[in-house]
Amino acid sequence: MTTQLTQLPPAMPEHVPETAFGIWFLRTPTWTLHVLERAIKDLERLIPARRASYPVVADVGCGWGRSLKKLHERFAPQRLIGMDIDPDMIRAAQAEVDGEGVRAEFIQCSSSQMTLEDNSVDLLFCHQTFHHLIEQEEAIREFYRVLKPGGILLFAESTKRYIHSWIIRLLFRHPMEVQKTAEEYLALVRSAGFQVAPESVSYPYLWWSREDLGIMERVFGIKPPAVREETLINLVAVKPAA
């Protein structure tokens, strides 16, 4: 299948580039199965009044493009869009969907200056991208702008507790001063005008989001504390209908 690529002038940096390890990790089966697939499954069950098809689906920060086939299969879009600020990621994602026989178009742009029309997207997917962004308030307002009234945002993020952990500091790079707690991310999304029902929020505590990588529970049977600072937040936000 052919894909369409919109090549735009490079945007001003608005994110912290990933380490070589981080770029490699995003291509591993561990990422695809335990991070990406788990998040999409969790988000799916949180969607209120789920429709069989969402005509226009966009992935913000599509990276290597591993999410695009999954979004195509689950939401049956007529138009599938991958966006990333990194031109190398755009090229890699294009090769990924071409190999899978999925038709998509790609836009190189900043999350805080998305080159999509107002009210043009039915479903916007943002998975493990937001914690890389410096201009987070601007980005969430852009998400709201491009979604149609009644459109949904699938938002899956690592929180400040996880990003500030020693193992993540060692292996990855992030703008540390803008990291947020789960509660702060939820407040940010709502502040842009989105509606987020309590039943559309999830706080998974997966093995890879723990500083000990879940070893204490998996090996020694020691359960994590019931009261803790959450390391992940998944939510489905709705842009109110006009």
N, C-alpha and C positions, 0 to 999 in steps of 0.2 A: 504494500500500500504506500502511496506517496504522502508526504507530509508537507505542510506549508510553514515556512520560517519567516518571521518578521525580524529583520536585523536592524537594531536601532543603535544610535551612538551610545557609548558606555555612560551609564549614570554615575553621578558622584557616589563615592563609597558610602554606604549606609549600613554596612555590616562588617563584622570581623571575619576575615578569611579563615577557613578551617585548616587544621594541621594536615600534613601528609597522611598521618595515621587515620585521622577522621575521614578524609576523602576515601581512603582505602576501605575503612570499616563500612561505609555506606553501600558498598558493593557486595558485602558478604551475605551468605545465607542467614547468619544470625540477625543481621539488621532486617532483612526482608521478612523473615518468619516471626521473630520474637519482638520486634519493634513496630515495623510498618503494618504487618498483617494483624497483629493483636490490636493495634490502635483502630484500624478500619472496622474490625468486627465489633469493637466496643462502641465506636461512634454510631454504627448502623443501628444498634438497638436503642440508641438515645434519640433518634430522629422522630419528632412528632408528626403524625399523619403522613407517614412515608409514602411517596409516590412510586409508581413502577418505573418512571423515566423522568430525568431532569434534562431538558433540552440542551442547556449550555452548562458544562462543568469545567471549572478551572482549578489548577493546582498551583498554588503560590509557593515558589521554592521547590521546583520539581526535581532538582538534583539530577541523579542518573536516570530518572524516568521510571523507576521501578513501580511507582504508584499508578501510572497511567493506565496500564492494562487492567489493574484491579478496579479502578474507577469506571473504566469502560464497561467491564463485565457487570458491575453492581448497579450502575445508575443509567445505563443505556443512553448516553448523550448523543445528540445529533452533531454537536460541536464540542470537541475536547481540546482544551488549551493547557499547555505547560508554560510556566513562567519561571525565569531565574535571572539573576543579575550577572551570573558568570557565563560567558560565551562558551567556555569549554563544557560546562554542564549542559547547556542547550544542545550542543552537538552530540554529546553522549546520549542524552535523552532521545534525541531524534533517531539515532542509530538503534536504541532500545526498542522503540515502538515500531520502527520499520521491520526489525527482526521478528516482532510479535504479530505483524500484520494488522496493526491498529492505526487508524487514521487520526492524526492529531496535528495541531498547529502550535508553533512556539513563538514566544515573545521574550526578548531580552529586555528586562526593565527592572526598576527598583520597586520594592513592595510599597514604598511610600509615594511613588509616582507611577502608578500602573497605567499602561496605555490601553485601557479598555473604556468603552463608553459607559456613561451612567446607566444604571438599571439594566445591565446587559447579561448578567450571569444568574443562573438558577441555583447552582451549588458551588461553593468555594471551599476548597480543601487546603488547610494549612497545617501541615504535620511536621513537628520538630524543626520549624523554621524560625519562629518568632523570637526565640532566645538568642538568635544570631543578630537580630536587628537592633540598631541603635535608635532609630526614629520610630519607636513603637506606637506612640499616640497617632502619628501621621499615618502609619500603616493600617491601623484598625479603622481609621476614618475612611481610608481608601477601600477597604474591604466592604464597608457599609455602602459606600458610593456606588460601587460596580454591581452589587447584588440587586436583583429585581425586588420590588415589594413582595413579601412572602418567601423570598429566597432564603437559603440556609447557609450558614458557615459551620463547617466541621473543623474544630480547633483542637489539636492535640499537642500538649507542651510539657516540657520538663521545667520544674520550678527552681527557684533560687536555692532551695535546700540541696537539690541534686547537682546543679551547675557549680555550686560552691564546694562540693565535696572534693576530697583530696585526689581521688582517682580521675575525676573529670578534669580538674585543674592540671593534672599531670599529662593527660593524653590529648586534650582538646583545647581550643581557644574560643573565648566568648567575650562580649562586652560586659564585664562583671558588674559595672555600676548600674545597669538597667534591669538586672534580673529581678523577678517578682515571685512572690509566694502564690500559691493556688488562689487564695482569696483575692489577691491584688490583680491577677489575670482575669478573674471573673468580674471584678469591679471595672476593669479597663474595658472589657467587651461590652458590658452594659452601659458604660458611660458614652459609648459611640452611638447609642440608640437601639442596640440589639435587645431583644427579649430572650432571656434564658430561663427556662422553667427549672425548678429544683430537680425534677426527674430527668432532666436532660444534661446532668452533670455527673461525672464519674471521677473517682480518685484511685486508679489502680496502683497497687504497690508491688510492682513486678521485680523479679530477682535482679535484673540488670540496672534498676534504678536505685539500688541500695549500695552503700559504701562497701559492704562485705560481699557484694554480688550474690546475696542470698545464701551464702555458705552456712551461716549459723543455723538457719532453718532447714535447709536441704540436707546438710550433713549431720548436724547435732540435734535437730528437732526443736530448736529454741525459737518459739514464735516471736514475731515482732510485736512491739507494744501496740495496744489498741489505740492509744492516744499518741499521736506523733505529728511532726510537720510533714505534710505530703510532698512527695517527690514528683508526681505527675498529675496533670489535670486533663481530662477529655471533656469537651462540651459541644453541644449543638445549639447555635444561636440563630434566631429568626429575625429577619428584617421585617418590621410590621408592615402589613398590607396597607396600601393607600386608602 
